[in-house]
Amino acid sequence: MNRAGQAGRASTPVETAQNGSMVQDLDDLKRLGHDMERMRTNQELEEDGLVPDPKQE
């Protein structure tokens, strides 16, 4: 079964997926970079009265 993946794209089959990697190909890398640019910093969240996620150890 091939379920929908990121942005409506077909997901990569488990047999060929590069597990342990944040991206599977150049398109994924570009999308991740765009997503990360839009992420707000903890300071920006706090300035808006929001609580950032706790640090993970």
MARROFI-388692 format. One record per atom (N, C-alpha, C, O, CB): x, y, z; residue in one letter. Coordinates in steps of 0.05 Angstrom, whole numbers, padded with zeros to 5 digits, always signed. Each point is the difference from the previous one (the first is absolute). Glycine has a CB too. Layout:
N
XYZa/...
! end
This chain:
57
+00017-00024+00000m/-00017+00024+00000m/+00018+00025+00000m/+00018+00002+00017m/-00055-00027+00008m/+00032+00043-00043n/+00016+00024-00002n/-00017+00024+00007n/-00016+00010-00016n/+00045-00031-00020n/-00026+00030+00061r/-00017+00023+00010r/+00012+00026-00009r/+00024+00001-00008r/-00038-00028+00047r/-00002+00048-00038a/+00010+00027-00007a/+00022+00008+00018a/-00001-00004+00024a/-00044+00016-00042a/+00066+00001+00007g/+00022+00010+00015g/-00001+00030+00002g/-00022+00012-00001g/+00050-00050-00013g/-00005+00051+00017q/+00002+00029+00003q/-00013+00014-00024q/+00005-00009-00023q/+00037+00003+00050q/-00057+00026-00023a/-00011+00017-00020a/-00016-00016-00021a/+00001+00007-00024a/+00037+00025+00031a/-00052-00052+00001g/-00016-00016-00018g/+00015-00018-00018g/-00012-00012-00018g/-00020+00048+00020g/+00057-00038+00002r/+00017-00017-00016r/-00001-00029+00010r/-00003-00004+00024r/+00034+00043-00035r/-00028-00058-00006a/+00000-00028+00009a/+00024-00005+00018a/+00022+00011-00004a/-00044-00025-00039a/+00017-00001+00065s/+00022-00005+00019s/+00020-00020-00012s/-00007-00015-00018s/-00025+00025+00056s/+00056-00010-00028t/+00021-00018-00009t/-00005-00027+00013t/-00004-00002+00024t/+00037+00040-00029t/-00032-00060-00011p/-00003-00026+00011p/+00021-00006+00022p/+00023+00008-00003p/-00043-00024-00041p/+00012+00001+00064v/+00018-00006+00023v/+00025-00013-00010v/+00022+00005+00011v/-00061-00009+00019v/+00037-00013-00050e/+00023-00015-00010e/+00022+00018-00012e/+00023-00007+00001e/-00054-00031-00010e/+00023+00061-00001t/+00019+00018-00013t/+00005+00026+00016t/+00017+00016-00008t/-00031-00036-00036t/-00001+00025+00065a/+00003+00025+00015a/+00027+00000+00014a/+00011-00020+00009a/-00060+00022-00002a/+00060+00022-00005q/+00026+00004+00014q/-00006+00007+00029q/+00001+00023+00008q/+00022-00008-00051q/-00030-00035+00059n/-00007+00004+00027n/+00024+00012+00015n/+00023-00007-00005n/-00056-00031+00004n/+00027+00056+00020g/+00021+00014+00014g/+00008+00026-00013g/+00016+00015+00011g/+00000-00059+00005g/-00027+00049-00039s/+00006+00025-00014s/-00024+00018+00001s/-00023-00010-00001s/+00055-00014-00030s/-00028+00050+00034m/-00022+00018+00002m/-00013+00005-00027m/-00024+00008-00002m/+00046+00014+00040m/-00008-00028-00060v/-00011+00004-00027v/+00007-00024-00017v/+00019-00014+00005v/-00014+00064+00000v/-00022-00054-00026q/+00004-00023-00018q/+00012+00009-00027q/+00013-00016-00013q/-00051-00006+00035q/+00035+00048-00029d/+00010+00009-00025d/+00002+00030+00000d/-00006+00013+00020d/-00015-00052-00043d/+00029+00051+00001l/+00005+00029-00002l/-00026+00016+00005l/+00001+00021+00013l/+00036-00030-00045l/-00059-00001+00022d/-00026+00014+00005d/-00006+00001+00030d/-00010+00021+00010d/-00007-00036-00055d/+00021-00007+00059d/-00004-00001+00029d/+00018+00020+00014d/-00008+00014+00019d/-00006-00062-00022d/+00039+00050-00006l/+00020+00018+00012l/-00009+00029-00004l/+00002+00016+00019l/+00034-00049-00027l/-00045+00040-00015k/-00010+00027-00006k/-00024+00007+00018k/-00002+00021+00011k/+00019-00024-00058k/-00036-00017+00049r/-00024+00004+00016r/+00008+00004+00030r/-00012+00017+00013r/-00015-00044-00047r/+00045+00010+00043l/+00009+00003+00028l/+00013+00027+00005l/-00005+00012+00021l/+00011-00062-00019l/+00011+00058-00020g/+00013+00027+00003g/-00021+00022+00001g/+00003+00018+00016g/+00037-00036-00040g/-00060+00017+00007h/-00021+00020+00000h/-00015-00001+00027h/-00006+00021+00011h/+00001-00024-00061h/-00002-00021+00059d/-00014-00002+00026d/+00017+00011+00023d/-00011+00013+00017d/-00013-00054-00035d/+00049+00035+00018m/+00018+00009+00022m/+00003+00031+00000m/+00001+00012+00021m/+00023-00056-00023m/-00024+00056-00022e/+00002+00029-00002e/-00025+00013+00013e/+00002+00022+00011e/+00026-00026-00053e/-00050-00009+00040r/-00025+00011+00011r/-00004-00005+00030r/-00018+00011+00012r/-00002-00017-00057r/+00037-00011+00056m/-00002-00007+00029m/+00008+00025+00017m/+00019+00014-00006m/-00008-00062-00004m/-00027+00053+00030r/+00006+00023+00018r/+00019-00010+00022r/-00002-00023+00008r/-00043+00045-00019r/+00062-00004+00020t/+00018-00007+00022t/-00015+00000+00027t/-00022+00011+00002t/+00061+00009-00028t/-00026-00032+00046n/-00012+00001+00027n/-00004+00028+00009n/-00021+00006+00013n/+00042-00050-00002n/-00002+00062-00016q/-00002+00028+00009q/-00025+00013-00014q/-00014+00015+00013q/+00064-00013-00006q/-00054-00007-00032e/-00023+00012-00015e/-00026-00011+00012e/-00019+00016+00004e/+00047-00012-00046e/-00029-00029+00049l/-00024-00011+00012l/-00005+00012+00027l/-00023+00008+00007l/+00031-00051-00031l/+00013+00046+00041e/-00003+00011+00026e/-00009+00029-00001e/-00016+00009+00016e/+00051-00040+00001e/-00025+00046-00037e/-00008+00028-00003e/-00030+00003-00006e/-00012+00020+00006e/+00058-00009-00022e/-00057-00032+00003d/-00029+00000-00006d/-00016-00013+00022d/-00024-00004-00003d/+00035+00002-00045d/+00002-00004+00071g/-00014-00011+00023g/-00005-00030-00003g/-00017-00011+00015g/-00004+00055-00009g/+00035-00057-00024l/-00004-00029-00003l/+00023-00015+00014l/+00021+00011+00005l/-00044-00003-00049l/+00018-00033+00050v/+00020-00017+00013v/+00013-00019-00021v/-00014-00016-00012v/-00012+00019+00056v/+00052+00000-00047p/+00013-00018-00019p/+00001-00029+00010p/-00003-00005+00024p/+00030+00044-00041p/-00022-00057-00001d/+00003-00028+00008d/+00024-00003+00018d/+00020+00015-00003d/-00040-00030-00040d/+00019-00003+00062p/+00023-00004+00018p/+00023-00014-00015p/-00005-00013-00020p/-00026+00010+00059p/+00055+00007-00029k/+00023-00013-00011k/-00003-00030+00003k/-00010-00010+00020k/+00039+00050-00011k/-00020-00055-00029q/+00000-00030+00002q/+00028-00009+00005q/+00019+00009-00013q/-00060-00013-00018q/+00044-00014+00049e/+00027-00011+00006e/+00002-00028-00009e/+00021-00012+00003e/-00017+00041+00035e/
! end
